[in-house]
Amino acid sequence: MGVHAYDFCRQAKIAPNRLKDRATLIGVVKRSLSGDDYALGKGLLDHLIRLLGLGKRKDESPVRSAIVVLKDGDTTVEQCTAQEMQNRLKNISPNEGQFGLYWWIKPSTANIDDEAWG
């Protein structure tokens, strides 16, 4: 999955500060209030992928990367590129919900399989 931003910042001795790139879109998904999973909206993922494909925002500012971050409070649990997330979910149908289509995501630090991401 490559080097995560936190790992990079730690290795580059930037941590505990955060490195931000304005050309990076970050979709933050908060943990469910009643469980250990995360509801990733299809609209968010589609938006990240679409802007990444365009290479720019409405204001013409560049978009070079898009990241999905799973957060539990202030703690980053897991992150990956929007393309990686899209690939993980390509064979999993989203659920219908009050706010549109979504997937229940369970974080995994091991290899991703359908149980962890279904």
C-alpha distances in whole Angstrom, upper triangle without the diagonal:
4,7,8,12,13,12,13,16,17,17,19,21,21,20,22,22,20,19,19,19,22,20,17,18,17,17,18,19,21,22,24,28,29,26,22,20,20,21,19,22,21,23,21,18,20,21,18,18,21,21,18,20,23,22,24,26,29,31,29,27,24,20,17,14,14,12,13,13,15,18,21,23,22,19,16,15,11,9,7,9,12,11,8,11,13,12,12,15,17,19,20,23,23,26,29,30,32,30,28,26,23,20,20,17,17,14,12,10,11,10,10,14,17,18,16,15,19
4,6,10,12,10,10,14,15,14,15,18,18,18,20,20,18,17,18,17,20,19,16,17,17,18,19,20,23,23,27,30,31,28,25,23,22,24,22,24,24,25,22,20,22,23,19,19,22,22,19,21,23,21,24,25,29,30,28,26,22,19,16,14,14,12,14,14,17,19,22,24,22,20,16,16,12,11,9,10,13,13,11,14,16,15,15,19,20,23,24,26,26,29,32,32,34,32,31,28,26,23,24,20,20,16,15,13,13,13,14,18,21,22,19,19,23
4,7,8,6,6,10,11,10,12,14,14,14,16,17,15,14,15,16,19,18,15,17,16,18,18,20,22,23,26,29,31,28,24,23,22,24,22,25,25,26,23,21,24,24,20,20,24,23,20,22,25,22,24,26,29,30,28,25,22,19,17,14,14,13,14,14,16,18,20,22,20,18,14,15,12,10,10,11,15,15,13,16,19,18,18,21,23,26,26,29,28,31,33,33,35,32,32,30,27,25,25,21,20,17,16,13,15,15,16,20,23,24,21,21,24
4,5,5,6,9,10,11,12,14,13,13,14,14,12,11,13,14,17,17,13,15,13,15,15,17,18,19,23,26,28,25,22,21,19,21,20,22,23,24,20,19,22,22,18,19,22,21,19,22,24,22,23,24,28,28,27,24,21,18,16,13,13,10,11,11,13,14,17,19,17,14,11,11,9,7,8,10,13,15,13,14,18,18,17,20,22,25,25,27,26,28,31,31,32,30,29,27,24,23,22,19,18,15,14,12,14,15,16,20,22,23,19,19,23
4,5,5,6,9,10,10,12,10,10,11,11,8,8,9,11,14,14,12,13,12,14,14,16,18,20,24,26,28,26,23,22,20,22,20,23,24,24,20,19,22,21,18,19,22,21,18,22,23,21,22,22,26,26,25,22,19,17,15,12,12,10,12,11,13,14,17,18,15,13,11,12,11,9,10,11,14,16,15,16,19,20,20,22,25,27,27,29,28,30,32,31,32,30,30,28,25,24,24,20,20,17,17,15,18,19,19,23,25,26,22,22,25
4,5,5,6,9,10,10,9,7,9,9,8,9,11,14,17,18,15,16,14,16,15,17,18,19,23,25,27,25,22,21,20,23,21,24,25,26,22,22,25,24,21,22,25,24,22,25,27,24,25,25,29,29,28,25,23,20,19,16,16,13,14,11,13,13,15,16,13,11,9,11,10,10,12,14,17,19,18,18,22,23,22,24,27,29,29,31,29,31,33,32,33,31,31,30,27,25,24,21,20,16,16,14,17,19,20,24,26,26,22,22,26
4,5,5,6,8,10,10,9,11,12,11,11,14,16,19,20,17,19,17,19,18,20,21,22,25,28,29,27,24,23,22,25,24,26,28,28,25,24,27,26,23,24,27,26,23,26,28,26,27,28,31,31,30,27,25,22,20,17,17,15,16,14,16,16,18,19,17,14,12,13,12,11,13,15,18,20,18,19,23,23,22,25,27,30,29,32,31,33,35,35,36,33,34,32,29,27,26,22,21,17,17,14,16,18,20,23,26,26,23,23,27
4,5,5,6,8,8,9,11,11,10,9,12,13,17,17,15,17,16,19,19,21,23,24,28,30,32,30,27,26,25,27,25,28,28,29,25,24,27,26,22,23,26,25,22,25,27,24,25,26,30,29,28,25,22,20,18,16,17,15,17,15,18,18,21,22,19,17,14,16,14,13,14,15,18,20,19,20,23,24,23,26,28,31,31,33,32,34,37,36,37,35,35,33,30,29,28,25,24,20,20,17,19,21,22,26,28,29,25,25,29
4,6,5,6,5,5,8,8,7,7,10,13,16,17,16,18,16,19,19,21,22,24,28,30,32,30,27,26,25,27,26,28,29,30,26,25,28,27,23,25,28,26,23,27,28,25,26,26,30,29,28,24,23,21,19,17,18,16,18,16,18,18,20,20,17,15,14,16,15,14,16,17,20,22,21,22,25,26,26,28,31,33,33,35,34,36,38,37,37,35,35,34,31,30,29,26,25,22,21,19,22,23,24,28,31,31,27,27,31
4,5,5,6,5,7,9,10,11,14,17,20,21,19,21,19,22,21,23,23,25,28,30,32,30,27,27,26,29,27,30,32,32,28,28,31,30,26,28,31,29,27,30,31,29,29,30,33,33,32,28,26,24,22,20,21,19,20,18,19,19,20,21,17,15,14,16,16,16,17,19,23,24,23,24,27,28,27,30,32,35,34,37,35,37,39,38,39,37,37,36,33,31,30,26,25,22,21,18,21,23,25,28,31,31,27,28,31
4,5,8,8,11,12,12,12,16,18,21,22,20,22,21,24,23,25,26,27,31,33,35,33,29,29,28,31,29,32,33,34,30,29,32,31,27,28,31,30,27,30,32,29,30,31,34,34,33,29,27,25,22,21,22,20,21,20,22,22,23,24,21,19,17,19,18,17,18,20,23,25,23,25,28,28,28,30,33,35,35,38,37,39,41,40,42,39,39,38,35,33,32,28,27,23,22,19,21,23,25,29,32,32,28,29,33
4,5,8,11,11,11,10,14,16,19,20,19,22,21,24,24,26,27,29,33,35,37,35,31,31,30,32,31,33,34,34,30,29,32,31,27,28,31,29,26,29,31,27,28,29,33,32,31,27,25,24,21,20,21,20,22,21,23,23,25,25,22,20,19,21,20,19,20,21,24,25,24,26,29,29,29,32,34,37,37,39,38,40,42,41,42,40,40,39,36,34,34,30,29,26,25,22,25,26,28,31,34,35,31,31,35
4,6,8,9,11,11,15,17,21,22,21,23,22,25,24,27,27,29,33,34,36,34,31,31,30,33,32,34,35,35,32,31,34,33,29,31,33,31,29,32,33,30,30,31,34,33,32,29,27,26,24,23,24,22,24,22,23,23,24,24,21,19,19,21,21,20,21,23,26,28,27,28,31,32,31,34,36,39,39,41,40,41,43,42,43,40,41,40,37,35,35,31,30,26,26,23,26,28,29,33,36,36,32,33,36
4,6,6,7,8,11,14,17,19,18,20,19,22,22,24,25,27,31,32,35,33,30,30,29,31,29,32,33,33,29,29,31,30,26,28,31,28,26,30,31,27,28,28,31,30,29,26,24,23,21,20,21,20,21,19,21,21,22,22,18,18,17,19,19,18,20,21,24,26,26,27,30,31,30,33,35,38,37,39,38,39,41,40,40,38,38,37,35,34,33,30,29,26,26,23,26,28,29,33,35,35,31,31,35
3,5,6,9,12,15,18,20,19,20,19,21,20,22,22,24,28,29,31,30,27,27,26,29,27,30,32,32,28,28,31,29,26,28,31,29,27,31,32,29,29,29,32,31,31,27,26,24,23,21,21,19,20,18,19,18,19,19,15,14,14,17,17,17,19,21,24,26,25,26,29,30,29,31,34,37,36,38,36,37,39,38,38,36,37,36,33,32,31,27,26,23,23,21,24,26,27,31,33,33,29,29,33
4,7,10,13,16,19,21,19,21,19,21,19,21,21,23,26,27,30,28,26,26,25,28,27,29,32,32,28,28,31,30,27,29,32,29,28,32,33,30,29,29,32,31,31,28,27,25,24,22,22,20,20,17,19,17,18,17,13,13,13,16,17,17,20,22,24,27,26,26,30,31,30,32,35,37,36,38,36,37,39,37,37,35,36,35,32,31,30,27,26,23,23,21,25,27,28,31,34,33,29,30,33
4,7,10,13,16,18,17,18,17,19,18,21,21,23,27,28,31,30,27,27,26,28,27,29,31,30,26,27,30,28,25,27,29,27,26,29,30,27,27,26,29,28,28,24,24,22,22,20,20,18,19,17,19,17,19,18,14,14,14,17,18,17,20,21,23,26,26,26,29,30,30,32,34,37,36,38,35,37,38,36,36,34,35,35,32,31,30,27,27,24,25,23,27,29,29,32,34,34,30,30,33
4,6,10,13,15,13,15,13,16,15,18,19,21,25,26,29,28,25,25,23,25,24,25,27,27,23,23,26,24,21,24,26,23,22,26,26,24,23,23,26,25,25,21,20,19,18,16,16,15,16,14,16,15,17,17,13,13,12,16,16,14,16,17,20,23,22,22,25,27,27,28,31,34,33,34,32,34,35,34,34,31,32,31,29,28,28,25,25,22,23,21,25,26,27,30,32,32,28,28,31
4,7,10,12,11,13,12,16,16,19,21,23,27,29,31,30,27,27,24,26,24,26,27,26,22,22,25,23,20,22,24,21,20,23,24,21,20,20,24,23,22,18,17,16,15,14,15,14,16,15,17,17,20,19,16,16,14,17,17,15,16,16,18,21,21,22,24,26,26,28,30,33,33,34,32,34,35,34,35,31,32,31,29,29,28,26,26,23,24,22,25,27,27,30,32,32,29,28,31
4,6,9,8,10,10,13,14,18,20,23,26,28,31,30,27,26,24,25,22,23,25,23,20,20,22,20,17,19,21,18,17,20,21,18,17,17,20,19,19,15,14,13,13,12,12,12,14,14,17,17,20,19,16,17,15,18,17,15,15,15,17,19,20,21,23,25,25,27,29,32,31,33,30,32,33,32,32,29,30,29,27,27,27,25,26,23,24,23,26,27,27,30,32,32,29,27,30
4,5,5,9,10,14,15,19,21,25,28,30,33,32,29,28,25,25,23,23,24,23,19,19,21,18,15,17,19,15,14,18,18,14,14,14,17,16,16,12,10,10,9,9,11,12,15,15,19,19,22,22,20,20,17,20,19,16,16,14,16,18,19,20,22,24,25,26,28,31,31,32,30,32,33,32,33,29,29,29,27,27,28,26,27,25,26,25,27,28,27,30,32,33,30,28,31
4,5,8,10,13,15,19,22,25,28,30,33,32,30,28,25,25,23,23,23,21,18,18,19,16,14,16,17,13,13,16,16,13,11,11,14,13,12,9,8,8,9,10,11,12,15,16,20,20,23,23,21,21,19,22,21,17,17,16,16,19,20,21,22,25,26,27,28,32,31,32,30,32,32,31,31,28,28,28,27,27,28,26,28,26,28,27,30,30,29,32,33,34,31,29,31
4,7,10,13,16,19,22,26,29,31,34,33,31,28,25,25,22,22,22,20,17,17,17,15,12,14,14,11,10,13,12,9,8,9,13,12,11,7,5,5,5,7,9,11,14,16,20,21,25,25,23,23,20,23,20,17,16,14,14,16,18,19,20,22,24,25,26,29,29,30,28,31,31,31,31,27,27,27,26,26,28,26,28,26,27,27,29,29,27,30,31,33,30,28,30
4,6,10,13,16,19,22,25,28,30,29,27,25,22,22,19,19,19,18,14,14,15,13,10,12,13,10,9,13,13,10,10,11,14,14,14,10,9,6,6,5,6,7,11,12,16,17,21,22,20,20,17,19,17,13,12,10,11,13,15,16,17,19,21,21,23,26,26,27,25,28,29,28,29,25,25,24,23,23,24,22,24,22,23,23,25,25,24,27,28,29,26,24,27
4,7,10,13,16,20,22,25,28,27,25,22,19,18,15,15,16,14,11,11,12,10,7,10,11,9,8,12,13,11,10,10,13,14,14,11,10,7,8,6,5,6,9,10,14,16,19,20,18,19,16,18,16,12,12,10,9,12,14,14,15,18,19,19,21,24,24,24,22,24,25,24,25,21,21,21,19,20,21,20,22,20,22,22,25,25,23,25,26,27,24,22,24
4,6,10,13,16,19,21,24,23,21,19,16,16,13,14,15,14,10,10,13,11,8,11,13,12,11,15,16,14,14,13,16,17,17,15,14,11,11,9,6,5,6,7,10,12,15,16,15,15,12,14,13,10,10,9,9,13,14,13,14,17,18,18,20,23,22,23,21,23,24,23,23,20,20,19,17,18,19,17,19,17,19,20,22,23,21,23,24,25,22,20,22
4,7,10,13,16,18,21,20,18,16,12,12,9,10,11,11,7,8,11,9,8,11,13,12,12,16,17,16,16,15,17,19,19,17,16,13,14,11,8,6,5,6,9,10,14,15,14,15,12,13,12,10,10,10,9,12,13,11,13,16,16,16,18,21,20,20,17,19,20,19,19,16,16,16,14,14,15,14,16,15,18,19,22,22,20,22,22,23,20,17,19
4,6,10,13,15,18,17,16,13,10,11,9,11,13,13,9,10,14,13,11,14,17,16,16,19,21,20,19,18,20,22,23,20,20,17,17,14,11,8,6,5,6,7,10,11,11,11,9,11,10,9,11,12,11,15,15,13,15,18,17,17,20,22,20,21,18,19,20,18,19,16,17,16,14,14,14,13,14,13,16,18,21,21,19,22,22,22,19,17,19
4,7,9,12,15,14,12,10,6,7,6,9,12,12,9,11,14,14,13,16,18,18,18,21,23,23,22,21,23,25,26,24,23,20,20,17,13,11,7,6,5,6,9,10,11,11,10,10,10,10,12,13,12,16,15,12,15,17,16,15,18,21,18,18,15,16,17,16,16,14,15,14,11,11,11,9,11,11,15,17,19,20,18,20,19,19,16,14,16
4,7,9,12,11,10,9,6,8,9,11,15,15,13,14,18,17,17,19,22,22,22,25,27,26,26,24,26,27,29,27,26,23,24,20,17,14,11,8,6,5,6,7,9,10,9,10,11,12,15,17,16,19,18,16,18,21,19,18,21,23,20,21,17,17,18,16,16,15,16,16,13,13,11,11,12,12,15,17,20,22,19,21,21,20,17,16,17
4,6,9,8,6,6,5,7,10,13,16,17,15,16,20,20,19,22,24,25,25,28,30,29,29,27,29,31,32,30,29,26,27,23,20,17,13,11,7,6,5,8,11,10,10,9,11,13,16,18,18,21,20,16,19,21,19,18,22,23,20,20,17,17,18,16,17,16,17,17,14,13,10,9,9,10,14,16,19,20,18,20,19,18,15,14,16
4,5,5,6,6,5,7,10,13,16,18,16,18,21,21,21,24,26,27,27,30,31,31,31,29,31,33,34,33,32,29,29,26,22,19,16,14,11,10,9,10,14,14,14,13,15,16,19,21,20,23,22,18,20,23,20,19,22,23,20,19,16,15,16,14,14,14,16,16,13,12,9,10,10,12,16,19,21,22,20,21,19,18,15,15,15
4,6,8,9,9,11,14,16,19,21,19,21,24,24,24,27,29,30,30,33,34,34,34,32,33,35,37,35,35,32,32,29,25,23,19,17,14,12,10,10,14,15,16,15,17,20,22,24,24,27,25,22,24,26,24,23,26,26,23,23,20,18,18,16,16,16,18,19,16,16,13,14,14,15,19,21,24,26,23,24,23,21,19,18,19
4,7,9,10,11,15,17,21,22,21,23,26,27,27,29,31,32,32,35,37,37,37,35,36,38,40,38,37,34,35,31,28,25,21,19,16,15,12,13,17,17,18,17,19,21,24,26,25,28,26,23,25,27,24,23,26,26,22,22,19,17,18,16,16,17,19,19,16,16,12,14,13,15,19,21,24,25,23,23,22,19,18,18,18
4,6,8,11,14,17,20,22,21,22,25,26,26,27,30,31,31,33,36,36,36,34,36,38,39,37,36,33,33,30,26,23,19,17,14,13,11,13,17,16,16,14,16,19,21,24,23,26,24,21,23,24,21,20,24,24,20,20,18,17,18,17,18,18,20,19,16,14,10,11,10,12,15,18,20,22,20,20,18,16,14,15,15
4,7,10,13,16,19,22,20,20,24,25,24,26,29,29,29,32,34,34,34,33,35,37,38,36,35,31,31,27,24,21,17,15,11,11,9,12,15,13,13,11,13,16,18,21,21,23,21,18,21,22,19,18,22,22,19,20,18,17,19,18,20,20,21,19,16,14,10,9,7,8,11,14,16,18,16,17,16,14,12,13,13
4,7,10,13,16,18,17,17,20,21,21,22,25,26,26,28,31,31,31,30,32,34,35,33,32,28,28,25,21,18,14,13,9,10,10,13,16,14,13,11,12,14,16,19,18,20,18,15,17,19,16,15,19,19,16,17,14,14,16,15,17,17,17,16,12,10,6,5,5,7,11,14,16,17,15,15,14,12,10,10,10
4,6,10,12,15,13,13,17,18,17,19,22,23,23,25,27,27,28,26,28,30,31,30,29,25,25,22,18,15,11,10,7,9,9,12,14,13,12,11,11,12,14,16,15,18,16,13,15,17,15,14,17,18,15,16,13,13,15,13,15,14,15,13,10,8,6,5,6,8,12,15,17,18,15,16,15,14,11,10,11
4,6,9,11,11,11,14,16,16,18,20,21,22,24,26,26,26,25,27,29,30,29,28,24,25,22,18,16,12,12,10,11,12,14,17,16,15,14,14,14,15,17,15,17,17,13,14,17,15,13,16,17,14,13,10,10,11,10,12,10,11,10,6,6,5,6,9,11,15,18,20,20,17,17,16,15,13,11,11
4,6,9,7,8,11,12,12,14,16,17,18,20,22,23,23,21,23,26,27,25,24,21,22,18,14,13,9,10,9,11,14,16,17,17,15,14,13,12,13,14,11,14,14,10,11,14,12,10,13,15,13,12,9,10,12,11,13,11,10,9,5,5,6,7,10,12,15,18,20,19,16,17,15,16,14,11,11
4,5,5,7,9,10,11,13,14,16,17,19,20,22,21,20,21,24,25,24,24,20,22,19,15,14,11,13,12,14,17,18,20,20,18,17,16,15,15,15,12,15,15,12,12,15,14,12,14,16,13,12,9,9,10,9,11,8,7,6,4,7,9,10,14,15,18,21,23,22,19,19,18,19,17,14,14
4,5,5,6,8,10,11,12,14,15,16,18,20,20,19,20,23,24,24,23,19,21,18,15,14,12,14,15,17,20,22,23,23,20,20,18,16,16,15,11,13,14,11,10,13,13,10,11,14,12,10,7,9,10,11,13,10,8,5,5,7,11,12,16,17,20,22,24,22,19,19,17,19,18,14,14
4,6,5,6,9,10,10,12,14,15,16,18,18,16,17,20,21,21,21,18,19,17,14,14,13,15,16,18,21,22,23,23,21,21,20,18,17,16,12,14,16,13,12,16,16,14,14,17,15,14,11,12,12,12,13,9,8,7,8,11,14,15,19,20,22,25,26,25,22,23,21,22,21,17,17
4,5,5,6,9,10,11,12,14,15,16,16,15,16,19,20,19,18,15,17,14,11,11,9,12,13,15,18,19,20,20,18,18,17,15,14,13,10,12,14,11,11,15,15,13,15,18,16,15,13,14,15,14,15,11,10,10,9,11,14,14,17,18,20,22,24,24,21,22,21,22,20,17,17
4,5,5,6,9,10,11,12,14,15,16,15,17,20,20,19,18,15,15,13,9,9,8,11,13,16,19,21,21,21,18,18,15,13,12,10,7,9,11,8,7,11,12,10,12,15,14,14,12,14,15,15,17,14,12,11,9,10,13,13,16,16,19,21,22,21,18,19,18,20,18,14,16
4,6,5,6,9,10,10,12,14,15,14,16,19,19,19,18,14,16,14,11,12,11,15,17,19,23,24,25,24,22,22,19,17,15,13,9,10,13,11,9,12,14,12,12,15,15,14,12,15,16,16,18,14,12,11,11,13,16,16,19,20,22,24,25,24,21,21,20,22,21,17,18
4,6,5,6,8,10,11,12,12,11,12,15,16,15,15,12,14,12,10,11,11,15,17,19,22,23,24,24,21,22,20,17,15,13,10,12,15,13,12,15,17,15,16,19,18,18,16,18,18,18,19,15,14,13,13,15,18,18,21,21,24,25,27,26,23,24,23,25,23,20,21
4,6,5,6,9,10,10,11,10,13,15,15,14,13,9,11,9,6,8,9,12,15,17,21,22,22,22,19,20,17,14,12,10,7,9,12,11,10,14,15,15,15,19,19,19,17,19,20,20,21,17,16,15,15,16,18,17,20,20,22,23,24,23,21,23,22,24,22,19,20
4,6,5,6,9,10,11,12,14,17,16,16,14,10,11,9,7,10,11,14,17,20,24,25,25,24,21,21,19,15,13,10,6,7,10,10,8,11,14,13,13,17,17,18,16,19,20,21,23,19,17,16,15,16,19,18,21,21,22,23,24,23,20,22,21,24,22,19,20
4,5,5,6,9,10,10,12,15,14,14,13,10,12,11,10,13,14,17,20,23,26,28,27,27,24,25,22,19,17,13,10,11,14,14,12,15,17,16,16,19,20,19,18,21,21,22,23,20,18,17,17,18,21,21,24,24,26,27,28,27,24,25,25,27,25,22,23
4,5,5,6,6,6,9,12,11,11,9,7,9,9,8,12,14,17,20,22,26,27,26,26,23,24,22,18,16,13,11,12,15,15,14,17,19,19,19,22,23,22,21,23,24,24,25,21,20,19,19,20,23,22,25,25,27,27,29,28,25,27,27,29,27,24,25
4,5,5,7,9,12,14,12,12,9,6,7,6,7,10,13,16,19,22,26,27,26,26,22,23,20,17,14,11,9,9,13,14,13,15,18,18,18,21,22,23,21,24,25,26,27,23,22,21,20,21,23,22,25,24,25,25,27,25,23,25,26,28,26,23,25
4,5,8,10,13,15,13,13,11,9,9,10,10,14,16,19,22,25,29,30,29,29,26,26,23,20,17,13,11,10,14,15,13,15,18,18,17,21,22,23,22,25,26,27,28,24,23,21,21,22,25,24,27,26,27,28,29,27,25,26,26,29,27,24,26
4,5,8,10,12,10,11,9,8,10,11,12,16,18,21,24,27,31,32,31,31,28,29,26,22,20,16,14,14,18,18,17,19,22,22,21,24,25,25,24,27,28,28,29,25,24,23,23,24,27,26,29,29,30,31,32,30,28,30,30,32,30,27,29
4,7,10,12,9,9,6,5,6,9,10,14,17,20,24,26,30,30,29,29,26,27,25,21,18,15,14,14,17,18,17,20,22,23,22,26,27,27,26,29,30,30,31,27,26,25,25,26,28,27,29,28,29,30,31,30,28,30,30,33,31,28,30
4,7,8,5,5,4,5,8,10,11,15,18,20,24,26,29,30,28,29,26,28,25,22,20,17,15,16,20,20,19,22,25,24,24,28,29,29,27,29,30,30,30,26,25,25,25,26,29,28,30,29,31,31,33,32,30,32,32,35,32,29,31
4,5,5,5,6,7,10,12,12,15,17,20,23,25,28,28,27,28,25,27,25,22,21,18,16,18,21,21,20,23,25,25,25,29,28,28,26,28,28,28,27,24,23,23,24,25,28,27,30,29,31,32,34,33,31,33,33,35,32,29,31
4,5,7,10,10,14,16,16,19,20,23,26,27,30,30,29,30,28,30,28,25,24,21,19,21,24,24,23,26,28,27,27,31,30,30,28,29,29,28,28,24,23,24,25,27,30,29,32,32,34,35,37,36,34,36,35,37,35,32,33
4,6,9,11,15,16,17,20,22,24,27,28,31,31,30,31,29,31,30,26,25,23,21,23,26,26,25,28,30,30,30,34,34,33,31,32,32,31,30,27,27,27,28,30,32,32,34,34,36,36,38,38,36,38,38,40,37,34,36
4,6,9,12,15,16,19,22,24,28,29,32,32,31,32,29,32,29,26,25,22,20,22,25,25,25,27,30,29,29,33,33,33,31,33,33,33,32,28,28,28,29,30,33,32,35,34,35,36,38,37,35,37,37,39,37,34,36
4,7,10,12,14,17,20,22,25,26,30,30,28,29,26,29,27,23,22,19,19,20,23,24,24,26,28,28,29,33,33,33,31,33,33,32,32,28,28,28,28,30,32,30,33,31,33,33,35,35,33,36,36,38,35,32,34
4,6,9,11,15,18,20,24,25,29,29,27,28,25,27,25,21,20,17,16,17,20,21,21,23,26,26,27,30,31,31,30,32,32,32,32,29,28,28,27,28,30,29,31,30,31,31,33,32,31,33,34,36,33,30,33
4,6,8,11,14,17,21,22,26,27,25,25,22,24,22,18,16,13,12,14,17,18,17,20,22,23,23,27,27,28,26,29,29,29,30,26,25,25,24,25,27,25,27,26,27,27,29,28,27,29,30,32,29,27,29
4,7,10,14,17,20,22,26,27,25,25,22,23,20,17,14,11,12,12,15,16,17,18,21,22,22,26,27,28,27,29,31,31,32,28,27,26,25,25,27,25,27,25,26,25,27,26,25,28,29,31,28,26,28
4,7,10,13,17,19,23,24,22,22,18,20,17,13,11,8,8,9,12,13,14,16,17,19,20,23,24,25,24,26,28,28,29,26,25,23,22,22,23,21,23,21,22,22,23,23,21,24,25,27,24,22,25
4,7,10,14,16,20,21,20,19,16,17,14,11,9,6,5,8,10,10,11,14,15,16,17,21,21,22,20,23,24,24,25,22,21,20,18,18,20,18,20,18,20,20,22,21,19,22,23,25,22,19,22
4,6,10,13,16,18,17,16,12,13,10,7,6,4,5,8,9,9,11,13,14,15,17,20,20,21,19,22,23,23,24,21,21,19,17,16,17,15,17,15,16,16,19,18,17,20,21,22,19,17,19
4,7,10,13,15,15,14,11,11,8,6,6,6,6,9,9,7,10,13,12,13,15,18,17,18,17,19,20,20,21,18,18,17,14,13,14,11,13,12,14,15,17,17,15,18,18,19,16,14,16
4,6,10,12,11,10,7,8,6,4,7,9,9,13,12,10,13,16,14,15,18,21,19,21,18,20,22,21,22,19,20,18,15,14,14,11,12,10,13,13,16,17,16,18,19,19,16,14,17
4,7,10,10,9,6,5,5,6,9,12,12,15,14,11,15,17,15,15,19,20,19,20,17,18,20,19,20,18,19,18,14,13,12,9,9,8,11,12,15,16,15,17,18,17,14,13,15
4,6,6,6,5,5,7,9,12,15,15,19,17,15,18,20,18,19,22,24,22,23,20,21,22,21,21,19,21,20,17,15,14,12,12,10,13,14,18,19,18,20,21,20,16,16,18
4,6,5,6,7,10,12,16,18,19,22,20,18,21,23,21,21,25,26,24,24,22,22,23,21,22,20,22,21,18,17,15,13,12,11,14,15,18,21,19,21,22,20,17,17,19
4,6,8,10,13,14,18,21,21,24,23,21,24,26,24,24,28,29,27,27,24,24,25,23,23,21,23,23,20,20,18,16,16,14,17,18,22,24,23,25,25,24,21,21,23
4,7,9,12,14,17,20,21,24,23,21,24,26,25,25,29,31,28,29,26,27,28,25,25,24,25,25,22,22,20,18,17,16,18,18,22,24,24,26,27,26,22,22,24
4,6,9,11,15,18,19,22,21,19,23,24,22,23,27,29,27,28,26,26,28,26,26,24,26,25,22,21,19,16,15,13,15,15,19,21,21,23,24,23,19,20,22
4,6,8,11,14,16,19,17,16,19,21,19,20,24,26,24,26,23,24,26,25,26,24,25,24,20,19,17,14,13,11,12,12,16,18,18,21,22,21,17,17,20
4,7,11,14,16,18,16,15,18,19,17,18,22,23,22,23,22,22,25,24,25,23,24,23,19,17,15,12,10,7,9,9,13,15,15,17,19,18,14,14,17
4,7,11,12,15,12,11,15,16,14,16,19,21,19,22,20,22,24,23,25,23,23,21,18,16,14,11,10,6,8,8,11,13,12,15,17,16,13,13,16
4,7,9,12,10,9,13,14,13,14,17,20,19,21,20,22,24,23,25,23,22,21,17,16,15,12,12,9,10,10,13,14,13,16,17,18,14,13,17
4,6,8,6,7,10,11,10,13,15,18,18,20,19,21,24,24,26,23,22,20,17,16,16,13,13,11,11,11,13,13,12,15,16,18,14,13,16
4,5,5,6,9,10,11,13,14,18,18,20,19,22,24,24,26,23,22,20,17,16,17,15,16,14,15,15,16,15,14,17,18,20,17,15,18
4,5,5,6,9,10,11,12,16,16,17,16,19,21,21,23,20,19,17,15,14,16,14,16,15,16,17,18,17,15,17,17,20,17,14,17
4,5,5,6,9,10,10,14,15,17,16,20,22,23,25,22,21,18,16,15,17,15,17,17,17,18,18,16,14,16,17,19,17,15,17
4,5,5,6,9,10,13,14,16,16,20,22,23,26,23,22,19,16,15,16,13,15,14,14,14,14,13,11,13,14,16,14,12,15
4,5,5,6,9,12,11,13,13,16,19,20,22,20,18,15,13,11,12,10,12,12,12,14,15,13,10,12,12,15,12,9,12
4,5,5,6,10,10,12,12,15,18,19,22,19,17,14,12,11,13,12,15,15,16,17,18,16,13,14,13,16,14,11,13
4,5,5,8,10,13,13,17,20,22,25,23,20,17,15,13,15,13,15,15,15,17,16,13,11,11,12,15,14,11,13
4,6,8,8,11,12,15,19,20,23,22,20,16,14,11,12,10,12,12,12,14,13,11,8,8,8,11,10,7,9
4,6,5,8,9,12,15,17,20,19,16,13,11,8,10,9,12,13,14,16,16,14,10,10,9,11,11,7,8
4,6,8,10,13,16,19,22,20,17,14,13,11,14,13,16,17,17,20,19,16,13,12,11,14,14,11,11
4,7,10,13,16,19,22,21,18,15,14,12,14,14,16,18,18,20,19,16,13,11,9,12,13,10,9
4,6,9,13,15,19,18,16,12,11,8,10,11,13,16,17,20,19,17,13,11,8,11,12,8,6
4,7,10,13,16,16,13,9,9,8,10,12,15,18,19,23,22,20,17,15,11,13,14,11,9
4,7,9,13,12,9,6,5,5,8,11,14,17,19,22,23,21,17,16,13,14,14,11,9
4,6,10,11,8,5,5,6,8,11,15,18,20,24,24,23,20,18,15,15,16,13,10
4,7,8,6,5,7,9,11,14,18,21,24,27,28,27,23,22,19,19,19,16,14
4,5,5,6,7,10,11,14,18,21,24,27,28,28,24,23,21,20,20,18,16
4,6,8,10,13,14,17,20,23,26,29,31,31,27,27,24,24,23,21,19
4,7,8,12,13,16,19,22,25,28,30,30,26,26,24,24,23,20,19
4,7,10,13,16,19,22,25,28,29,28,25,24,22,22,22,18,17
4,7,10,13,17,19,22,25,26,25,21,21,18,19,19,15,14
4,7,9,13,15,18,21,23,22,18,18,16,16,15,12,11
4,6,10,12,15,18,19,18,15,14,12,12,11,8,7
4,7,10,13,16,18,17,14,14,11,11,9,7,7
4,6,9,13,14,14,11,11,10,10,7,5,7
4,6,10,12,12,10,10,10,8,5,6,8
4,7,9,11,9,11,12,11,7,8,11
4,5,7,7,9,11,10,6,8,12
4,7,8,11,14,13,10,12,15
4,6,9,12,12,9,12,15
4,6,10,11,9,11,14
4,7,8,6,7,10
4,6,5,6,8
4,6,5,5
4,6,5
4,6
4
